[in-house]
Each structure stands twice: as structure tokens, then as C-alpha cells.
Amino acid sequence: MKLMPEDLPDDPALLKQMLLEAQDAKEAYATHIIDLKEQIKLLRDRIFGRKSEQTVEPNTP
């Protein structure tokens, strides 16, 4: 929800509270994005990473 200046309260204390809440939400989103990027990296490594390629000896039973 985007607030326009005319929609904001005039009370400085309320504005400060709203600003702190917005900063907390931003930090929470940033942390979540970091976690998601790490999950993507792990999944990519699992799917596309180097795999152990074992060779079969022709004389092995």
C-alpha cells in the first residue's frame, strides 16, 4: 500500500512509529530474500553441481 503525503497523519510520534514499522518490515524482507537466495544456491548446487562419476572396471564382477 503506497501512502500519499495527504494520507499521512500529522502527529510526529505516529509518523515515527510508522517509520520504525516500515524499517522493521524492510529488514525482515531483506533477511527473507537472503535466505531464499541461499536455498536457490543449494538447490542449484544439488541439481547442477559436480557429481561423483564412478568408472566401472571392465574386469570387475
C-alpha positions as semicolon CSV with decimal commas, in nm:
position;residue;x (nm);y (nm);z (nm)
1;M;0,000;0,000;0,000
2;K;0,151;0,329;-0,108
3;L;0,065;0,625;0,110
4;M;0,037;0,971;-0,034
5;P;0,153;1,269;0,176
6;E;-0,205;1,383;0,229
7;D;-0,290;1,038;0,371
8;L;-0,020;1,051;0,640
9;P;-0,101;1,160;0,995
10;D;0,026;1,496;1,123
11;D;0,132;1,356;1,461
12;P;0,515;1,326;1,468
13;A;0,505;1,040;1,720
14;L;0,272;0,840;1,497
15;L;0,489;0,915;1,193
16;K;0,798;0,793;1,381
17;Q;0,615;0,474;1,480
18;M;0,511;0,415;1,119
19;L;0,868;0,472;1,002
20;L;1,006;0,223;1,255
21;E;0,748;-0,036;1,149
22;A;0,839;0,017;0,783
23;Q;1,209;-0,024;0,863
24;D;1,139;-0,346;1,055
25;A;0,937;-0,482;0,765
26;K;1,216;-0,393;0,521
27;E;1,475;-0,572;0,736
28;A;1,252;-0,879;0,762
29;Y;1,206;-0,887;0,383
30;A;1,581;-0,844;0,328
31;T;1,655;-1,135;0,564
32;H;1,396;-1,349;0,388
33;I;1,548;-1,267;0,049
34;I;1,894;-1,367;0,174
35;D;1,753;-1,699;0,299
36;L;1,577;-1,764;-0,033
37;K;1,893;-1,687;-0,231
38;E;2,086;-1,935;-0,015
39;Q;1,820;-2,201;-0,076
40;I;1,840;-2,136;-0,451
41;K;2,219;-2,172;-0,440
42;L;2,197;-2,500;-0,250
43;L;1,935;-2,639;-0,488
44;R;2,134;-2,534;-0,794
45;D;2,444;-2,698;-0,650
46;R;2,246;-3,014;-0,580
47;I;2,096;-3,026;-0,929
48;F;2,376;-2,889;-1,145
49;G;2,685;-2,929;-0,926
50;R;2,970;-3,170;-0,982
51;K;2,867;-3,528;-0,941
52;S;3,083;-3,817;-0,848
53;E;3,136;-4,010;-1,167
54;Q;3,243;-4,362;-1,097
55;T;3,402;-4,568;-1,368
56;V;3,344;-4,937;-1,389
57;E;3,649;-5,156;-1,434
58;P;3,595;-5,400;-1,721
59;N;3,740;-5,690;-1,517
60;T;3,521;-5,629;-1,213
61;P;3,249;-5,889;-1,148
